[in-house]
Amino acid sequence: MNPWLAVGPLLLAAASLAGFLIAGPARVWSLFGPADLGPVTFETLQRRSTPNDALACPLDVCSAKVDIVPPVYAVSAADLALAFDKAIASEPRLTLVATSDRGTSRRYIQRSRLLGFPDTVVVRFIALAGGRSTLALYSRSQLGKGDLGVNRARIERWLAEIGREAPAAR
């Protein structure tokens, strides 16, 4: 048996891994399009047909299928934004890429730990009557047809952290 038949695939895999590491995940994944998937309009949002996104949104704001209905908080939208900032301050590999609507909407890229897969996360802070507020969060993967629940877990984690910073309205 030719020894190259056994060693050849291993050398090819090692060379591919070395190329990936030298180029860097951000550069490699950019071949599939920009990491930042852009803004969304929650009122007209169309969910993906593949299970690699998650949405937390008040039912009266989003017409798309909602995975999680976020709480109403007993703070203003500006204070909710501050609580959000504290809640995500320790999130690893998270980069703010855009702010719009006078700071009421923000867009982030968060990359996975090992391979640097990019996910785009959009948040909008929504002012309500009586000094209360809520938010809408949409997290979606750039690559793949599934996400192993990463986007939903991120939203659940962020909402739990926000709940430690801002009291829910009763």
N, C-alpha and C positions, 0 to 999 in steps of 0.2 A: 504494500500500500504506500502511496506517495505521501510523505510527511506533510507536504504543503496543503493537502486536503484537510488535514486536522488543524494545522497552525494558521493557515490562510484566513479563515473566518475570524479567528481571534485577533490577528494583526489588523484586519479591516475594522473590527469593532474598536480596537484600541486607537487606531488612527482617527476614526470618526469621533470618538470621545475627546481626543486631544484637540482636534479641529474645533469642536463645540466649545471646549474650555478656553482655547486661545481666542477665538472670535468673540466669545461671550454670549450668554443667552439672549440678551436684548437685541444684539445684531442678528443672531440666527432667527429669532422669532419675527423680527421686522421683515423678513423675506415673505411672510404670510400676511403682511399689512401692518398698519400702525397699531401700536399697543393701545393707544387711546381711541376707543370706539366712538367717541363723540358724545354730544349732549342728547338728552331725551326730553320729550314733552310728555309728562306723566298722563295728562288728560287724553292723549291720543296714542299712547304707547302700544305697540304691537309686540307681544311676547314672541320669543323664538319657538320654532317647532321642535327644537332639540332641547333636552333637559340640562342646559348648561347656563342657566340664569336663575335669579330669584328676585322677587318683588315684595316689598313691604310698602303698603300704601293705604291711605284712608279710602273706604269704599266709595265715598262721594267725589273723590278726585280722579281715580283711575277707572277706566272702562275695561282694562285688561284683567285677566284672572290674577287675583292677589294671593300670594302665599301666606302672608302675615299681615294682619291689621295692626298698625303701630298704636301705642297708647296715646292718649291726650295728656299733655304735661301741664302742670300748674305753674308754668313760667311763660314769659313772652317768647316769641320766635328768636329774638336776639339772644336771650338768655339760654334758650335751647341750643343755639349755635355754639355758645361758649361751653355748655355742658358736653356737646358733641366733640368739640376740640379736645377737652380733657379726656373724654372716653376713648378716643382713638390715638391719643398721644404716644402710647407705647406700642402701637401696631407696627410690626416690622415690615420693611420693604414697601412702605406706603408713600406715594408721592402725590402731592396736590398738583394737578395739571391745568385747572381752570376754575375761575369763580365768575359768576354772572348774576344778573338781577340784583344788583347792590348787595351781593354777599348771601342772598337767600338760596342760591344754588351753587353747588361745588361738584367738581369731578376729580376723581382720584384714580391712580393706577396702583394696584397692589400685585406684587409678583410672588409666585410660590417659592418656597425655601430652596428646594433642590435644583429644579430645572429653570426657574425664573419665568414660568408661564405668566403672562399678564392678564389681569382681570380689570375691567373698568367699573368703577362704582360711582353712581351719581346720587347725590342727596339734595333734597329741597326742604327747607324749613317753612312751615305753613302757619301763619298767624291765625288765631281763632278769637272769637269774642271773649270778653272778660279777662283779657291778659293771658289766655291759655294758648297752647300751640301743639302742633304735631309735626310729623315729617314724612317724607316719602324717600325710600331707598331702593335703588335698582342696581344689582350686581350681576355682571355678565362676563363670561370668558371669551377671550379672543379666539382661542384654538379649541378644537375638539368638538365632539357631539355630546359629551357628558362631562360632569365636573366632580363626580363622587360626592355631591352634596356640599362642596366647598362654598359656593355662593350663598346658599341658604344659611349655612353654619356661620358665615361671616356676619350676615345681617342679624341673626339671633344673638351672636356675641356682642355686636355693637349696640343693639337695643338693650341688652342686659347691662352693659357698661353705662349707657346713657341713663338708665334707670337708677344707677347708683349716684349719679350727679344731679339729676333733675327729678323732683317728685311728680308722680302721676296725679292727674286731677281726679277728684272723686265724683 
